[in-house]
């Protein structure tokens, strides 16, 4: 009745896995910052993912120096706290990447990581990852995508808080590297009624890459089971050892027993056609279908307002200065107002300032173009 029958495109290789086509769903266990800054906790979470039967584990390699301008706020989520401090608590030592990759591979799973910027990407690449994830917030950072593509590793992109045109631009920037995309609604947690799973079919029709789903709802089986029944080739889900622990990623993540239940549900949906049809035609699941993405979903409005990307100055500079890459950075905006889009980073580098500028001021064309009277 409601089946979307995502087509079986040519699969891509991610490590030893063939992802897409008629292959089983590639399940990514996203630990986020739920390791609480302890590598022993991170390894315990990898144990949990392996015991549940996941295909891969993913971490976040983020640095406060490239996420938000200092002294910016996000009152709806973090009150009066400086967003740079929130991110600083999620930072991990560089040497974790290689050690956790080895530990994950030893458990028969692949290891991936996501980041907001160039610093994190270089740490990931130096430490070694099996795949790169570009999170939804960062997919319009075209210079970052170009650098990621140059590493010649598989790249998975999230698509929350972005238009279809921006998703297309991101895929084009990645060129010929193996790539896949995840339908995503950037709300934390996301309501089941706001997941808009019908958009997977739209992406599948529009783009020639495997399509999956990044789920931010808190129920362990409803959305994952339906998404895979509808043809999702990849599935990403945040997980934790205890949802009641304080931290930015714990409260909307699923717990160990729930992760096990999710993987079991996904494999049952894949291997039992009669059960799959029951899931697809279950009237209780109708509300999860929603609408095709034509812009920013209503549930993403608040997140979008605070996570738009822009170019910012890193130093106080005087008129006449020539801009170098070290003078500029891409940030999420927080409660500032970005002006120049990250796609213009390489255009701005080498330009001459026509006005004095302040550290962490948003970059605009007026700073580098003399207006004719």
C-alpha positions as YAML, in Angstrom:
chain: A
units: angstrom
residues:
- id: 1
  name: UNK
  ca: [0.00, 0.00, 0.00]
- id: 2
  name: UNK
  ca: [2.64, 2.50, 1.04]
- id: 3
  name: UNK
  ca: [5.77, 0.81, -0.30]
- id: 4
  name: UNK
  ca: [8.23, 3.10, -2.08]
- id: 5
  name: UNK
  ca: [10.47, 0.39, -3.54]
- id: 6
  name: UNK
  ca: [13.79, 2.24, -3.60]
- id: 7
  name: UNK
  ca: [15.69, 1.11, -6.65]
- id: 8
  name: UNK
  ca: [18.78, -1.07, -6.37]
- id: 9
  name: UNK
  ca: [21.51, 1.20, -7.72]
- id: 10
  name: UNK
  ca: [25.05, 0.04, -8.22]
- id: 11
  name: UNK
  ca: [26.50, -0.38, -4.72]
- id: 12
  name: UNK
  ca: [29.58, 1.41, -3.42]
- id: 13
  name: UNK
  ca: [32.46, -0.14, -1.51]
- id: 14
  name: UNK
  ca: [33.03, 0.99, 2.08]
- id: 15
  name: UNK
  ca: [35.92, -1.07, 3.37]
- id: 16
  name: UNK
  ca: [34.97, -4.72, 2.99]
- id: 17
  name: UNK
  ca: [31.25, -3.88, 2.73]
- id: 18
  name: UNK
  ca: [29.25, -3.46, -0.44]
- id: 19
  name: UNK
  ca: [26.66, -0.81, 0.38]
- id: 20
  name: UNK
  ca: [23.52, -0.31, -1.65]
- id: 21
  name: UNK
  ca: [22.00, -2.46, -4.35]
- id: 22
  name: UNK
  ca: [20.54, -5.66, -2.94]
- id: 23
  name: UNK
  ca: [23.00, -5.82, -0.04]
- id: 24
  name: UNK
  ca: [21.83, -5.72, 3.56]
- id: 25
  name: UNK
  ca: [21.53, -2.36, 5.26]
- id: 26
  name: UNK
  ca: [24.82, -0.84, 6.45]
- id: 27
  name: UNK
  ca: [24.16, -0.01, 10.13]
- id: 28
  name: UNK
  ca: [26.25, 2.78, 11.68]
- id: 29
  name: UNK
  ca: [26.30, 3.07, 15.47]
- id: 30
  name: UNK
  ca: [26.95, 6.76, 16.22]
- id: 31
  name: UNK
  ca: [28.50, 7.27, 19.65]
- id: 32
  name: UNK
  ca: [28.81, 11.05, 19.24]
- id: 33
  name: UNK
  ca: [30.31, 12.43, 22.45]
- id: 34
  name: UNK
  ca: [28.82, 9.70, 24.63]
- id: 35
  name: UNK
  ca: [32.29, 8.42, 25.48]
- id: 36
  name: UNK
  ca: [32.38, 11.28, 28.03]
- id: 37
  name: UNK
  ca: [36.01, 11.98, 27.20]
- id: 38
  name: UNK
  ca: [37.20, 8.52, 28.33]
- id: 39
  name: UNK
  ca: [38.77, 6.15, 25.83]
- id: 40
  name: UNK
  ca: [37.79, 3.20, 28.01]
- id: 41
  name: UNK
  ca: [34.17, 4.31, 27.68]
- id: 42
  name: UNK
  ca: [34.59, 4.67, 23.91]
- id: 43
  name: UNK
  ca: [35.92, 1.12, 23.69]
- id: 44
  name: UNK
  ca: [33.04, -0.14, 25.83]
- id: 45
  name: UNK
  ca: [30.63, 1.51, 23.39]
- id: 46
  name: UNK
  ca: [32.42, -0.20, 20.51]
- id: 47
  name: UNK
  ca: [31.97, -3.52, 22.36]
- id: 48
  name: UNK
  ca: [28.25, -2.76, 22.64]
- id: 49
  name: UNK
  ca: [27.94, -2.00, 18.91]
- id: 50
  name: UNK
  ca: [29.79, -5.19, 18.01]
- id: 51
  name: UNK
  ca: [27.62, -7.32, 20.27]
- id: 52
  name: UNK
  ca: [24.51, -5.78, 18.72]
- id: 53
  name: UNK
  ca: [25.66, -6.70, 15.21]
- id: 54
  name: UNK
  ca: [26.31, -3.24, 13.77]
- id: 55
  name: UNK
  ca: [28.34, -2.74, 10.59]
- id: 56
  name: UNK
  ca: [30.29, 0.30, 11.73]
- id: 57
  name: UNK
  ca: [30.95, 2.69, 14.59]
- id: 58
  name: UNK
  ca: [31.29, 6.44, 14.12]
- id: 59
  name: UNK
  ca: [32.76, 9.12, 16.34]
- id: 60
  name: UNK
  ca: [32.84, 12.91, 16.09]
- id: 61
  name: UNK
  ca: [36.19, 14.66, 15.73]
- id: 62
  name: UNK
  ca: [35.25, 18.24, 16.53]
- id: 63
  name: UNK
  ca: [37.27, 21.19, 17.79]
- id: 64
  name: UNK
  ca: [35.90, 24.33, 19.39]
- id: 65
  name: UNK
  ca: [38.34, 26.38, 17.32]
- id: 66
  name: UNK
  ca: [36.36, 25.69, 14.16]
- id: 67
  name: UNK
  ca: [32.74, 25.16, 15.19]
- id: 68
  name: UNK
  ca: [31.32, 28.45, 16.53]
- id: 69
  name: UNK
  ca: [32.76, 31.94, 17.04]
- id: 70
  name: UNK
  ca: [33.68, 32.38, 20.72]
- id: 71
  name: UNK
  ca: [31.04, 33.90, 23.01]
- id: 72
  name: UNK
  ca: [28.10, 32.86, 20.85]
- id: 73
  name: UNK
  ca: [24.99, 31.31, 22.38]
- id: 74
  name: UNK
  ca: [22.18, 28.87, 21.64]
- id: 75
  name: UNK
  ca: [19.69, 29.69, 24.44]
- id: 76
  name: UNK
  ca: [17.06, 27.13, 23.43]
- id: 77
  name: UNK
  ca: [19.48, 24.24, 23.99]
- id: 78
  name: UNK
  ca: [22.36, 25.49, 26.12]
- id: 79
  name: UNK
  ca: [21.04, 28.54, 27.96]
- id: 80
  name: UNK
  ca: [23.67, 31.24, 28.46]
- id: 81
  name: UNK
  ca: [26.63, 28.88, 27.94]
- id: 82
  name: UNK
  ca: [29.31, 29.72, 25.39]
- id: 83
  name: UNK
  ca: [28.91, 27.30, 22.47]
- id: 84
  name: UNK
  ca: [32.67, 27.03, 22.10]
- id: 85
  name: UNK
  ca: [32.79, 25.59, 25.63]
- id: 86
  name: UNK
  ca: [30.06, 23.06, 24.76]
- id: 87
  name: UNK
  ca: [32.16, 21.86, 21.82]
- id: 88
  name: UNK
  ca: [35.38, 21.88, 23.86]
- id: 89
  name: UNK
  ca: [33.90, 19.21, 26.14]
- id: 90
  name: UNK
  ca: [33.38, 17.00, 23.08]
- id: 91
  name: UNK
  ca: [37.00, 17.22, 21.91]
- id: 92
  name: UNK
  ca: [39.13, 14.07, 21.97]
- id: 93
  name: UNK
  ca: [42.92, 13.60, 21.85]
- id: 94
  name: UNK
  ca: [44.20, 13.19, 18.30]
- id: 95
  name: UNK
  ca: [45.70, 9.77, 19.06]
- id: 96
  name: UNK
  ca: [42.27, 8.32, 19.81]
- id: 97
  name: UNK
  ca: [41.42, 8.06, 16.12]
- id: 98
  name: UNK
  ca: [43.97, 5.43, 15.18]
- id: 99
  name: UNK
  ca: [43.54, 3.48, 18.40]
- id: 100
  name: UNK
  ca: [39.74, 3.37, 18.14]
- id: 101
  name: UNK
  ca: [39.87, 2.45, 14.48]
- id: 102
  name: UNK
  ca: [42.08, -0.53, 15.26]
- id: 103
  name: UNK
  ca: [39.83, -1.55, 18.16]
- id: 104
  name: UNK
  ca: [36.73, -1.28, 15.97]
- id: 105
  name: UNK
  ca: [38.29, -3.21, 13.08]
- id: 106
  name: UNK
  ca: [39.38, -5.92, 15.52]
- id: 107
  name: UNK
  ca: [35.71, -6.28, 16.43]
- id: 108
  name: UNK
  ca: [34.79, -6.88, 12.78]
- id: 109
  name: UNK
  ca: [33.33, -3.43, 12.15]
- id: 110
  name: UNK
  ca: [34.35, -0.42, 10.12]
- id: 111
  name: UNK
  ca: [35.28, 2.88, 11.72]
- id: 112
  name: UNK
  ca: [34.23, 6.32, 10.54]
- id: 113
  name: UNK
  ca: [34.24, 9.86, 11.86]
- id: 114
  name: UNK
  ca: [32.61, 13.19, 11.20]
- id: 115
  name: UNK
  ca: [33.85, 16.73, 11.66]
- id: 116
  name: UNK
  ca: [32.88, 20.35, 11.12]
- id: 117
  name: UNK
  ca: [36.10, 21.62, 9.59]
- id: 118
  name: UNK
  ca: [39.61, 21.25, 8.25]
- id: 119
  name: UNK
  ca: [41.33, 20.73, 11.61]
- id: 120
  name: UNK
  ca: [39.11, 17.78, 12.48]
- id: 121
  name: UNK
  ca: [39.31, 16.35, 8.97]
- id: 122
  name: UNK
  ca: [43.11, 16.33, 9.02]
- id: 123
  name: UNK
  ca: [43.11, 14.61, 12.42]
- id: 124
  name: UNK
  ca: [40.72, 11.96, 11.06]
- id: 125
  name: UNK
  ca: [42.81, 11.35, 7.97]
- id: 126
  name: UNK
  ca: [46.09, 11.19, 9.87]
- id: 127
  name: UNK
  ca: [44.67, 8.77, 12.44]
- id: 128
  name: UNK
  ca: [42.95, 6.66, 9.81]
- id: 129
  name: UNK
  ca: [39.27, 6.10, 9.11]
- id: 130
  name: UNK
  ca: [37.41, 3.70, 6.86]
- id: 131
  name: UNK
  ca: [34.91, 6.35, 5.77]
- id: 132
  name: UNK
  ca: [34.22, 10.05, 6.22]
- id: 133
  name: UNK
  ca: [30.90, 11.43, 7.39]
- id: 134
  name: UNK
  ca: [30.07, 15.04, 6.59]
- id: 135
  name: UNK
  ca: [27.37, 16.01, 9.11]
- id: 136
  name: UNK
  ca: [24.31, 17.91, 7.95]
- id: 137
  name: UNK
  ca: [25.52, 21.19, 9.41]
- id: 138
  name: UNK
  ca: [28.68, 21.12, 7.28]
- id: 139
  name: UNK
  ca: [27.56, 19.99, 3.82]
- id: 140
  name: UNK
  ca: [27.45, 23.54, 2.45]
- id: 141
  name: UNK
  ca: [31.13, 23.98, 3.39]
- id: 142
  name: UNK
  ca: [32.17, 23.24, -0.18]
- id: 143
  name: UNK
  ca: [35.94, 23.76, 0.37]
- id: 144
  name: UNK
  ca: [35.76, 21.14, 3.15]
- id: 145
  name: UNK
  ca: [33.99, 18.68, 0.84]
- id: 146
  name: UNK
  ca: [36.61, 19.22, -1.84]
- id: 147
  name: UNK
  ca: [39.36, 18.41, 0.67]
- id: 148
  name: UNK
  ca: [37.45, 15.34, 1.87]
- id: 149
  name: UNK
  ca: [37.07, 14.13, -1.70]
- id: 150
  name: UNK
  ca: [40.80, 14.46, -2.30]
- id: 151
  name: UNK
  ca: [41.42, 11.79, 0.35]
- id: 152
  name: UNK
  ca: [39.75, 9.24, -1.96]
- id: 153
  name: UNK
  ca: [37.80, 7.63, 0.88]
- id: 154
  name: UNK
  ca: [34.06, 6.84, 0.82]
- id: 155
  name: UNK
  ca: [32.03, 9.84, 1.99]
- id: 156
  name: UNK
  ca: [28.57, 9.77, 3.56]
- id: 157
  name: UNK
  ca: [26.71, 13.06, 3.85]
- id: 158
  name: UNK
  ca: [23.82, 14.03, 6.11]
- id: 159
  name: UNK
  ca: [21.13, 16.20, 4.55]
- id: 160
  name: UNK
  ca: [19.34, 17.89, 7.46]
- id: 161
  name: UNK
  ca: [18.70, 21.68, 7.45]
- id: 162
  name: UNK
  ca: [19.56, 21.92, 3.74]
- id: 163
  name: UNK
  ca: [17.60, 22.32, 0.55]
- id: 164
  name: UNK
  ca: [17.61, 19.81, -2.28]
- id: 165
  name: UNK
  ca: [19.76, 22.18, -4.32]
- id: 166
  name: UNK
  ca: [22.35, 22.31, -1.54]
- id: 167
  name: UNK
  ca: [22.38, 18.50, -1.33]
- id: 168
  name: UNK
  ca: [22.99, 18.36, -5.07]
- id: 169
  name: UNK
  ca: [25.82, 20.91, -4.78]
- id: 170
  name: UNK
  ca: [27.46, 18.81, -2.05]
- id: 171
  name: UNK
  ca: [27.30, 15.64, -4.13]
- id: 172
  name: UNK
  ca: [28.78, 17.46, -7.12]
- id: 173
  name: UNK
  ca: [31.64, 18.79, -4.97]
- id: 174
  name: UNK
  ca: [32.53, 15.24, -3.93]
- id: 175
  name: UNK
  ca: [33.09, 14.26, -7.56]
- id: 176
  name: UNK
  ca: [33.81, 10.63, -8.32]
- id: 177
  name: UNK
  ca: [34.61, 9.30, -4.83]
- id: 178
  name: UNK
  ca: [32.25, 6.57, -3.52]
- id: 179
  name: UNK
  ca: [29.46, 8.42, -1.75]
- id: 180
  name: UNK
  ca: [26.04, 7.97, -0.19]
- id: 181
  name: UNK
  ca: [23.55, 10.27, 1.44]
- id: 182
  name: UNK
  ca: [21.35, 10.02, 4.49]
- id: 183
  name: UNK
  ca: [17.89, 11.55, 4.66]
- id: 184
  name: UNK
  ca: [17.87, 13.36, 7.98]
- id: 185
  name: UNK
  ca: [15.67, 15.70, 9.97]
- id: 186
  name: UNK
  ca: [17.87, 17.81, 12.22]
- id: 187
  name: UNK
  ca: [15.85, 17.87, 15.42]
- id: 188
  name: UNK
  ca: [17.11, 16.46, 18.73]
- id: 189
  name: UNK
  ca: [15.18, 14.40, 19.49]
- id: 190
  name: UNK
  ca: [13.07, 14.17, 16.32]
- id: 191
  name: UNK
  ca: [9.41, 13.31, 16.62]
- id: 192
  name: UNK
  ca: [8.16, 10.26, 14.72]
- id: 193
  name: UNK
  ca: [5.59, 12.48, 13.01]
- id: 194
  name: UNK
  ca: [8.35, 14.78, 11.75]
- id: 195
  name: UNK
  ca: [10.65, 12.20, 10.13]
- id: 196
  name: UNK
  ca: [9.29, 12.60, 6.56]
- id: 197
  name: UNK
  ca: [10.52, 9.20, 5.38]
- id: 198
  name: UNK
  ca: [8.90, 9.68, 1.98]
- id: 199
  name: UNK
  ca: [11.84, 11.95, 1.21]
- id: 200
  name: UNK
  ca: [14.12, 8.91, 0.83]
- id: 201
  name: UNK
  ca: [12.26, 7.99, -2.34]
- id: 202
  name: UNK
  ca: [12.61, 11.55, -3.62]
- id: 203
  name: UNK
  ca: [16.38, 11.46, -3.07]
- id: 204
  name: UNK
  ca: [16.56, 8.03, -4.65]
- id: 205
  name: UNK
  ca: [14.86, 9.35, -7.77]
- id: 206
  name: UNK
  ca: [16.94, 12.52, -7.86]
- id: 207
  name: UNK
  ca: [20.45, 11.21, -7.21]
- id: 208
  name: UNK
  ca: [22.49, 8.26, -8.45]
- id: 209
  name: UNK
  ca: [23.92, 7.26, -5.05]
- id: 210
  name: UNK
  ca: [22.76, 4.88, -2.30]
- id: 211
  name: UNK
  ca: [20.24, 6.52, 0.02]
- id: 212
  name: UNK
  ca: [19.80, 5.84, 3.73]
- id: 213
  name: UNK
  ca: [18.41, 7.37, 6.90]
- id: 214
  name: UNK
  ca: [19.96, 9.08, 9.93]
- id: 215
  name: UNK
  ca: [17.43, 8.68, 12.74]
- id: 216
  name: UNK
  ca: [17.23, 11.13, 15.63]
- id: 217
  name: UNK
  ca: [14.01, 9.78, 17.09]
- id: 218
  name: UNK
  ca: [14.33, 8.02, 20.45]
- id: 219
  name: UNK
  ca: [12.33, 4.87, 19.68]
- id: 220
  name: UNK
  ca: [14.74, 2.04, 18.81]
- id: 221
  name: UNK
  ca: [12.71, 0.14, 16.21]
- id: 222
  name: UNK
  ca: [9.75, 2.04, 14.74]
- id: 223
  name: UNK
  ca: [11.54, 4.47, 12.39]
- id: 224
  name: UNK
  ca: [14.57, 2.24, 11.65]
- id: 225
  name: UNK
  ca: [12.35, -0.72, 10.82]
- id: 226
  name: UNK
  ca: [10.09, 1.28, 8.52]
- id: 227
  name: UNK
  ca: [12.98, 3.08, 6.84]
- id: 228
  name: UNK
  ca: [14.67, -0.20, 5.97]
- id: 229
  name: UNK
  ca: [11.36, -1.72, 4.90]
- id: 230
  name: UNK
  ca: [11.07, 1.19, 2.48]
- id: 231
  name: UNK
  ca: [14.54, 0.50, 1.12]
- id: 232
  name: UNK
  ca: [17.09, 2.46, 3.18]
- id: 233
  name: UNK
  ca: [20.55, 1.15, 2.26]
- id: 234
  name: UNK
  ca: [22.27, 2.75, 5.26]
- id: 235
  name: UNK
  ca: [21.03, 3.48, 8.77]
- id: 236
  name: UNK
  ca: [22.68, 5.72, 11.36]
- id: 237
  name: UNK
  ca: [21.52, 5.89, 14.98]
- id: 238
  name: UNK
  ca: [22.95, 7.57, 18.09]
- id: 239
  name: UNK
  ca: [23.53, 5.21, 21.00]
- id: 240
  name: UNK
  ca: [24.75, 5.45, 24.57]
- id: 241
  name: UNK
  ca: [25.41, 3.33, 27.62]
- id: 242
  name: UNK
  ca: [22.84, 5.31, 29.67]
- id: 243
  name: UNK
  ca: [20.37, 7.86, 28.32]
- id: 244
  name: UNK
  ca: [19.98, 9.55, 31.74]
- id: 245
  name: UNK
  ca: [23.62, 10.68, 31.95]
- id: 246
  name: UNK
  ca: [24.30, 14.39, 31.45]
- id: 247
  name: UNK
  ca: [25.80, 15.40, 28.12]
- id: 248
  name: UNK
  ca: [24.80, 16.85, 24.74]
- id: 249
  name: UNK
  ca: [24.29, 13.51, 22.96]
- id: 250
  name: UNK
  ca: [22.99, 11.13, 25.64]
- id: 251
  name: UNK
  ca: [19.37, 12.23, 25.98]
- id: 252
  name: UNK
  ca: [18.24, 11.35, 22.44]
- id: 253
  name: UNK
  ca: [20.38, 8.20, 22.04]
- id: 254
  name: UNK
  ca: [19.25, 4.59, 22.46]
- id: 255
  name: UNK
  ca: [20.68, 2.26, 25.09]
- id: 256
  name: UNK
  ca: [22.48, -1.09, 24.60]
- id: 257
  name: UNK
  ca: [19.43, -3.36, 24.74]
- id: 258
  name: UNK
  ca: [17.60, -1.00, 22.41]
- id: 259
  name: UNK
  ca: [20.48, -1.02, 19.93]
- id: 260
  name: UNK
  ca: [20.36, -4.81, 19.91]
- id: 261
  name: UNK
  ca: [16.59, -4.67, 19.32]
- id: 262
  name: UNK
  ca: [17.07, -2.19, 16.47]
- id: 263
  name: UNK
  ca: [19.56, -4.38, 14.62]
- id: 264
  name: UNK
  ca: [17.32, -7.42, 15.15]
- id: 265
  name: UNK
  ca: [14.34, -5.50, 13.76]
- id: 266
  name: UNK
  ca: [16.28, -4.31, 10.72]
- id: 267
  name: UNK
  ca: [17.49, -7.81, 9.83]
- id: 268
  name: UNK
  ca: [14.00, -9.27, 10.31]
- id: 269
  name: UNK
  ca: [12.54, -6.64, 7.99]
- id: 270
  name: UNK
  ca: [15.18, -7.45, 5.38]
- id: 271
  name: UNK
  ca: [14.87, -11.23, 5.56]
- id: 272
  name: UNK
  ca: [11.15, -11.76, 6.10]
- id: 273
  name: UNK
  ca: [9.11, -10.39, 3.14]
- id: 274
  name: UNK
  ca: [5.79, -11.02, 4.88]
- id: 275
  name: UNK
  ca: [6.89, -9.12, 7.97]
- id: 276
  name: UNK
  ca: [8.31, -6.31, 5.81]
- id: 277
  name: UNK
  ca: [4.93, -5.86, 4.14]
- id: 278
  name: UNK
  ca: [3.25, -5.75, 7.54]
- id: 279
  name: UNK
  ca: [5.58, -2.94, 8.61]
- id: 280
  name: UNK
  ca: [5.00, -1.00, 5.41]
- id: 281
  name: UNK
  ca: [1.23, -1.33, 5.58]
- id: 282
  name: UNK
  ca: [0.84, -0.77, 9.31]
- id: 283
  name: UNK
  ca: [-1.58, 2.13, 9.67]
- id: 284
  name: UNK
  ca: [0.29, 3.29, 12.79]
- id: 285
  name: UNK
  ca: [3.29, 4.07, 10.59]
- id: 286
  name: UNK
  ca: [1.44, 6.37, 8.17]
- id: 287
  name: UNK
  ca: [2.38, 9.48, 10.14]
- id: 288
  name: UNK
  ca: [6.10, 8.77, 9.56]
- id: 289
  name: UNK
  ca: [5.82, 9.24, 5.80]
- id: 290
  name: UNK
  ca: [5.39, 13.03, 5.86]
- id: 291
  name: UNK
  ca: [6.47, 15.23, 2.99]
- id: 292
  name: UNK
  ca: [9.23, 15.59, 0.44]
- id: 293
  name: UNK
  ca: [11.85, 18.15, 1.43]
- id: 294
  name: UNK
  ca: [11.20, 21.45, -0.34]
- id: 295
  name: UNK
  ca: [13.29, 23.53, 2.03]
- id: 296
  name: UNK
  ca: [13.85, 23.49, 5.78]
- id: 297
  name: UNK
  ca: [11.39, 21.28, 7.64]
- id: 298
  name: UNK
  ca: [9.38, 23.01, 10.36]
- id: 299
  name: UNK
  ca: [11.03, 20.93, 13.09]
- id: 300
  name: UNK
  ca: [14.47, 22.12, 11.91]
- id: 301
  name: UNK
  ca: [13.77, 25.85, 12.08]
- id: 302
  name: UNK
  ca: [15.43, 26.50, 15.43]
- id: 303
  name: UNK
  ca: [18.50, 24.38, 14.65]
- id: 304
  name: UNK
  ca: [18.85, 25.96, 11.22]
- id: 305
  name: UNK
  ca: [18.82, 29.47, 12.65]
- id: 306
  name: UNK
  ca: [21.83, 28.68, 14.86]
- id: 307
  name: UNK
  ca: [23.85, 26.42, 12.54]
- id: 308
  name: UNK
  ca: [24.03, 28.36, 9.28]
- id: 309
  name: UNK
  ca: [27.59, 28.60, 8.01]
- id: 310
  name: UNK
  ca: [29.55, 31.71, 7.17]
- id: 311
  name: UNK
  ca: [33.06, 33.05, 6.73]
- id: 312
  name: UNK
  ca: [34.56, 34.90, 9.70]
- id: 313
  name: UNK
  ca: [37.79, 36.82, 10.30]
- id: 314
  name: UNK
  ca: [40.24, 35.23, 12.75]
- id: 315
  name: UNK
  ca: [42.20, 38.42, 13.47]
- id: 316
  name: UNK
  ca: [41.90, 42.17, 13.71]
- id: 317
  name: UNK
  ca: [43.10, 43.39, 10.33]
- id: 318
  name: UNK
  ca: [43.69, 46.80, 8.80]
- id: 319
  name: UNK
  ca: [42.52, 48.13, 5.47]
- id: 320
  name: UNK
  ca: [45.07, 47.23, 2.79]
- id: 321
  name: UNK
  ca: [45.86, 43.79, 4.28]
- id: 322
  name: UNK
  ca: [45.97, 40.86, 1.90]
- id: 323
  name: UNK
  ca: [43.80, 38.01, 3.17]
- id: 324
  name: UNK
  ca: [45.45, 34.63, 3.72]
- id: 325
  name: UNK
  ca: [43.81, 31.31, 4.58]
- id: 326
  name: UNK
  ca: [45.04, 31.74, 8.15]
- id: 327
  name: UNK
  ca: [42.95, 34.92, 8.46]
- id: 328
  name: UNK
  ca: [39.63, 33.19, 7.76]
- id: 329
  name: UNK
  ca: [37.51, 30.38, 9.11]
- id: 330
  name: UNK
  ca: [34.13, 28.80, 8.46]
- id: 331
  name: UNK
  ca: [31.90, 28.77, 11.55]
- id: 332
  name: UNK
  ca: [28.36, 27.82, 12.44]
- id: 333
  name: UNK
  ca: [26.76, 31.14, 13.27]
- id: 334
  name: UNK
  ca: [25.32, 30.62, 16.77]
- id: 335
  name: UNK
  ca: [23.57, 33.89, 17.59]
- id: 336
  name: UNK
  ca: [25.63, 35.93, 15.09]
- id: 337
  name: UNK
  ca: [24.47, 36.73, 11.57]
- id: 338
  name: UNK
  ca: [26.66, 35.18, 8.83]
- id: 339
  name: UNK
  ca: [27.09, 37.07, 5.58]
- id: 340
  name: UNK
  ca: [29.45, 35.45, 3.07]
- id: 341
  name: UNK
  ca: [28.87, 31.77, 2.24]
- id: 342
  name: UNK
  ca: [31.74, 29.27, 2.71]
- id: 343
  name: UNK
  ca: [31.75, 28.48, -1.01]
- id: 344
  name: UNK
  ca: [33.56, 31.80, -1.51]
- id: 345
  name: UNK
  ca: [36.50, 30.96, 0.77]
- id: 346
  name: UNK
  ca: [38.96, 30.48, -2.06]
- id: 347
  name: UNK
  ca: [37.69, 33.61, -3.79]
- id: 348
  name: UNK
  ca: [38.29, 35.76, -0.72]
- id: 349
  name: UNK
  ca: [41.80, 34.40, -0.07]
- id: 350
  name: UNK
  ca: [44.23, 36.78, -1.76]
- id: 351
  name: UNK
  ca: [41.82, 39.72, -1.77]
- id: 352
  name: UNK
  ca: [42.79, 43.11, -0.30]
- id: 353
  name: UNK
  ca: [40.74, 44.59, 2.54]
- id: 354
  name: UNK
  ca: [39.23, 48.00, 1.91]
- id: 355
  name: UNK
  ca: [38.05, 48.41, 5.53]
- id: 356
  name: UNK
  ca: [39.44, 47.63, 8.96]
- id: 357
  name: UNK
  ca: [37.90, 44.45, 10.41]
- id: 358
  name: UNK
  ca: [37.60, 42.92, 13.86]
- id: 359
  name: UNK
  ca: [38.39, 39.42, 15.06]
- id: 360
  name: UNK
  ca: [35.41, 37.04, 14.60]
- id: 361
  name: UNK
  ca: [33.51, 39.58, 12.51]
- id: 362
  name: UNK
  ca: [31.48, 37.96, 9.69]
- id: 363
  name: UNK
  ca: [33.08, 38.46, 6.27]
- id: 364
  name: UNK
  ca: [31.08, 40.33, 3.64]
- id: 365
  name: UNK
  ca: [31.79, 41.53, 0.11]
- id: 366
  name: UNK
  ca: [31.89, 45.10, 1.44]
- id: 367
  name: UNK
  ca: [35.16, 44.27, 3.19]
- id: 368
  name: UNK
  ca: [37.00, 43.49, -0.02]
- id: 369
  name: UNK
  ca: [35.16, 45.36, -2.79]
- id: 370
  name: UNK
  ca: [35.44, 49.12, -3.08]
- id: 371
  name: UNK
  ca: [32.02, 50.57, -3.82]
- id: 372
  name: UNK
  ca: [32.05, 52.97, -6.75]
- id: 373
  name: UNK
  ca: [30.45, 56.35, -6.01]
...
